[in-house]
Amino acid sequence: MNAIKCRAVVKNGKLDMPVINLPEGTVVEAVLWVDQDVQDETEYLLSTDANRRYLLEALEELEQPQNFVYVDIDNLSKLQFSSKGAML
């Protein structure tokens, strides 16, 4: 038995699936699982009060240039780090 697994999305009321080239007359059995628990990343990140507050505070900090960290790419490439991530 061979199996092909793919993830597809319904668009305009139709299942938008990739073309699968099978010989004419091939008998296939299709089982569709509808993802009920799919949650948008933004919705997930804002799903708790703590996360929402943290993200809103982070966005406010981005509006303040004194919070920016400027990195000189030329100097950064010269830095060496240990296997544990500590700067040498």
C-alpha positions in Angstrom: 0.0 0.0 0.0 1.3 3.5 -0.9 0.2 6.6 0.8 0.2 10.3 -0.1 -0.4 12.9 2.5 -1.0 16.5 1.8 -2.5 19.5 3.5 -5.0 21.6 1.6 -7.2 24.6 2.1 -10.8 25.3 1.0 -10.9 28.3 -1.3 -14.2 29.6 -2.7 -15.9 26.5 -1.4 -13.6 24.1 -3.2 -10.8 21.9 -1.9 -7.6 23.3 -3.4 -5.2 20.3 -3.6 -2.0 19.7 -5.5 -2.2 17.6 -8.7 -1.3 14.0 -8.0 -0.4 12.1 -11.2 -1.8 8.6 -10.9 -2.4 6.1 -13.6 -5.9 6.1 -15.2 -8.3 3.8 -13.3 -6.3 3.8 -10.1 -8.7 3.2 -7.1 -8.0 5.6 -4.2 -9.6 6.0 -0.8 -9.7 9.6 0.6 -10.1 10.4 4.2 -10.4 14.1 5.1 -9.7 15.4 8.6 -11.0 18.9 9.1 -8.7 20.9 11.4 -11.1 22.4 14.0 -8.3 23.7 16.3 -6.3 25.7 13.8 -5.6 29.0 15.5 -4.0 32.1 13.9 -0.6 32.9 15.3 -1.6 36.4 16.3 -4.8 35.1 17.9 -2.7 32.6 19.8 -0.2 35.2 21.0 -3.0 37.4 22.2 -5.0 34.6 23.8 -4.0 35.3 27.4 -3.9 38.6 29.3 -0.2 38.1 30.3 0.8 37.6 26.6 -1.3 40.5 25.5 0.3 42.8 28.0 3.8 41.6 27.3 3.4 42.1 23.5 1.8 45.5 23.9 4.6 46.6 26.2 7.2 45.3 23.7 5.5 47.3 20.9 5.6 50.5 23.0 9.3 49.9 23.6 9.9 49.7 19.8 8.7 53.2 19.5 11.5 54.5 21.7 14.9 54.8 19.9 16.8 54.8 23.2 15.8 51.1 23.5 17.4 50.2 20.2 20.6 48.1 20.1 22.8 49.0 17.3 25.2 46.4 16.0 28.3 46.9 13.8 28.1 44.0 11.4 31.8 44.1 10.7 32.7 43.8 14.4 30.1 41.2 15.0 31.6 38.9 12.4 34.9 39.1 14.3 33.5 37.9 17.6 34.0 34.4 18.7 31.7 32.4 20.8 32.1 29.2 22.9 30.1 26.1 22.2 27.8 27.2 25.1 27.1 30.6 23.4 29.3 32.7 25.7 31.4 35.3 24.1 35.2 34.6 24.2 
